[in-house]
Amino acid sequence: MAHSFISIKKFVDEPYSEILGYPKSTPRQTKSRINELDKLKIKSISLTGPTTLGKLEILGKGYVGVVVLAKKGSREVALKIRRIDSQRKEMKSEAKLLKLVNSVNVGPKMIDVSKNFLVMEYIEGIKIVDWVNSLKGVGSVKKLKSTIRKVLEDCYNLDQIGFDHGELSNISKHVIVGKTKSTLIDFESSSVKRRPSNVTSVTQAIFIGSGIAKKVQKIYKNPPKEKIIGALKQYKQEKSLENFENLLKILKL
């Protein structure tokens, strides 16, 4: 889908300035951020996406920042903009976490970073909960199983490097299913200092929790909860490949 882009020079004025300095920036802060974008070679932004900020459409919004579609040279990228009221003072620590997950082929690729901006690969797709809702007819079970398996494999890879995403119990916001790639996103609450529980959180969200679990259940019959919980307990005790493969087998993936 072709997107229309607006030059960042226009983001000096309202309503666009609200995006660069959400929730409210001074003209000086806005200008300083435009200079910062210039150094990152970000020339334009497209106001498109499932989330709204006032009357403007964006890709997403969290505690730390807002995410928009932007252009770096001729390449479309996802641009995370640090909120003015964020408790984080910079974006570089999140960039480090993203680089770490990229080392095991998880997440959108980290491209560039500055104090207030994080530039990442743009993955065109939809949130997993909307994707599950859109599944119909022949091939649905196969598509669903291969996507869930891919997400769990990503989680296993993160568990192996001692990395905890931190928000996967609320899976609907943190997994994007795209045409070319499905991936975990949004690592702003992640940590390498906590015990990782990525596989456990996602399995519970998809097969045991409410919301998405009920929809998944309609597409293919889940194994009994007791069996899933047993396999998860075993995996929690020892996050080995053998225990992970046993979990996949029980989940019929």
C-alpha positions in Angstrom: 0.0 0.0 0.0 1.4 3.4 -1.0 1.6 5.9 1.9 1.7 9.7 1.6 4.5 11.4 3.4 4.7 14.9 4.9 8.1 16.8 5.2 9.4 17.0 8.7 9.7 20.8 8.2 5.9 20.9 8.6 6.1 19.3 12.0 7.1 22.7 13.5 3.4 23.6 13.6 0.3 22.1 15.2 -1.3 19.6 15.0 1.9 17.8 13.7 4.2 19.2 16.4 2.2 17.2 18.9 3.6 14.0 17.4 7.3 15.1 17.7 6.8 16.2 21.3 3.8 14.3 22.7 1.9 15.3 24.8 3.1 19.0 24.7 6.5 20.4 23.6 7.7 24.0 23.5 8.6 25.4 20.0 12.2 25.2 21.0 12.0 21.5 21.8 10.2 20.8 18.6 12.8 22.6 16.5 15.6 20.8 18.4 13.9 17.5 17.6 13.6 18.4 13.9 17.4 19.1 13.8 17.9 15.7 15.5 15.8 14.0 12.8 17.8 15.8 10.1 21.0 14.2 11.5 19.3 10.8 11.4 18.4 11.5 7.7 14.7 11.3 8.4 13.1 13.6 5.9 9.4 12.8 6.1 6.6 11.1 8.2 3.4 9.4 7.1 0.4 9.7 9.4 -1.0 6.3 9.0 -1.8 3.4 11.4 -4.4 1.9 13.8 -3.8 4.3 16.7 -4.9 7.9 16.9 -3.3 10.8 18.6 -5.9 13.6 18.6 -7.0 13.4 15.0 -3.8 12.0 13.6 -3.2 8.4 12.8 0.0 6.7 14.1 1.4 3.2 14.3 1.4 3.0 18.1 1.7 4.7 21.5 3.2 3.5 24.7 4.6 4.9 28.0 7.9 5.8 26.5 7.1 6.9 23.1 4.9 7.2 20.0 5.7 5.2 16.8 5.1 6.6 13.3 6.0 5.5 9.8 8.8 7.6 8.4 11.3 7.7 5.5 15.1 7.5 5.9 16.4 8.2 2.5 14.0 6.2 0.3 13.5 3.5 2.8 10.3 3.2 4.9 11.1 2.8 8.6 9.3 2.7 12.0 10.3 5.8 14.0 9.9 5.7 17.8 9.7 9.2 19.3 10.5 9.6 23.0 7.6 11.3 24.8 8.3 14.6 26.5 6.8 13.3 29.8 8.6 9.9 29.6 10.6 8.8 32.7 13.3 7.5 30.3 15.8 10.2 29.6 17.0 8.7 26.3 16.4 6.0 23.7 19.8 4.4 23.6 19.2 1.8 26.3 16.1 0.6 24.4 18.3 0.4 21.2 20.8 -1.8 23.1 18.0 -4.2 24.1 16.7 -4.3 20.5 20.2 -5.0 19.2 20.4 -7.9 21.7 17.1 -9.4 20.5 18.2 -8.9 16.9 21.3 -11.1 17.7 18.9 -14.1 17.9 16.8 -12.9 14.9 13.9 -11.5 16.9 12.1 -8.2 16.6 12.3 -5.5 14.0 15.9 -4.7 13.0 17.5 -1.8 14.8 18.7 0.8 12.2 19.7 4.0 14.1 19.3 5.8 17.4 19.7 9.3 18.9 18.7 10.8 22.2 15.0 11.1 21.4 14.5 8.7 18.5 14.8 5.1 17.7 14.8 4.1 14.0 13.7 0.5 13.2 12.7 -1.8 10.4 9.1 -1.2 9.5 7.0 -4.4 9.4 3.7 -3.9 7.7 1.2 -6.1 9.5 -1.6 -6.2 12.0 -1.8 -7.1 15.7 -2.1 -10.8 16.3 -5.6 -10.5 17.9 -7.0 -8.8 14.7 -5.2 -11.3 12.6 -6.7 -14.3 14.5 -10.2 -12.6 14.1 -9.6 -12.3 10.3 -8.9 -16.1 9.8 -11.6 -17.9 7.8 -12.0 -21.0 5.8 -9.6 -23.5 4.4 -6.0 -23.3 5.6 -6.8 -21.3 8.8 -5.6 -24.0 11.1 -2.3 -24.4 9.3 -1.7 -20.6 9.2 -2.6 -20.2 12.8 -0.3 -23.1 13.9 2.7 -21.9 11.9 2.3 -18.3 13.2 2.0 -19.4 16.9 5.0 -21.8 16.5 7.1 -19.0 15.0 6.2 -16.6 17.9 7.0 -19.4 20.5 10.3 -20.1 18.8 11.2 -16.4 19.1 10.2 -16.5 22.8 12.4 -19.6 23.3 15.4 -17.8 21.7 14.9 -14.9 24.0 14.6 -17.2 27.0 17.9 -18.8 26.0 19.8 -15.4 26.2 18.2 -14.5 29.5 16.1 -11.8 28.0 12.6 -11.1 29.4 10.2 -9.1 27.2 8.1 -8.2 30.2 4.7 -7.6 28.6 3.8 -10.8 26.7 0.9 -11.7 29.0 -0.8 -8.9 27.1 0.1 -10.5 23.8 -2.4 -8.6 21.6 -0.3 -5.4 21.5 3.1 -7.0 21.2 3.0 -9.4 18.3 2.6 -8.2 14.7 1.7 -10.6 11.9 2.9 -9.4 8.6 2.9 -10.7 5.1 6.6 -11.4 5.1 7.4 -11.8 8.8 5.7 -12.1 12.1 7.5 -10.8 15.1 7.5 -9.6 18.7 7.6 -5.8 19.0 8.0 -3.1 21.7 10.9 -3.9 24.0 10.6 -0.8 26.2 9.8 -2.8 29.4 12.3 -5.5 28.7 15.1 -6.6 31.0 18.1 -9.0 31.2 18.0 -8.7 35.0 14.7 -10.6 35.5 14.1 -14.3 35.1 12.8 -14.7 31.5 9.2 -16.0 31.1 8.6 -15.4 27.4 7.5 -18.9 26.4 5.4 -19.3 29.5 3.6 -15.9 29.1 2.8 -16.4 25.4 1.6 -20.0 25.9 -0.7 -18.9 28.8 -2.0 -15.9 26.8 -2.7 -17.9 23.6 -4.0 -21.2 25.1 -5.1 -20.5 28.7 -6.0 -16.8 29.1 -9.2 -15.1 27.9 -9.7 -13.1 24.8 -7.4 -14.5 22.1 -7.4 -18.0 23.7 -11.2 -18.3 23.1 -10.7 -17.3 19.4 -7.8 -19.8 19.0 -9.9 -22.5 20.5 -12.6 -21.9 17.9 -10.1 -22.5 15.1 -8.4 -25.6 16.5 -9.1 -27.7 19.5 -6.6 -27.0 22.3 -5.3 -29.8 24.5 -6.5 -30.0 28.1 -5.3 -27.1 30.3 -3.8 -29.5 32.8 -1.5 -31.0 30.1 -0.4 -27.6 29.0 0.3 -26.4 32.6 2.3 -29.7 33.2 4.5 -29.1 30.2 5.0 -25.4 31.1 6.1 -26.4 34.7 8.6 -28.8 33.3 9.9 -26.1 30.8 10.1 -23.5 33.7 12.3 -25.9 35.7 14.7 -26.4 32.8 14.4 -24.3 29.7 16.0 -27.0 27.5 15.3 -27.6 23.8 13.9 -31.0 24.8 11.3 -29.5 27.2 10.4 -26.8 24.6 9.9 -29.4 21.9 7.7 -31.4 24.3 5.6 -28.3 24.9 5.2 -27.8 21.1 4.1 -31.4 20.7 1.5 -31.1 23.5 0.2 -27.8 21.8 0.0 -29.8 18.5 2.3 -27.3 16.8 
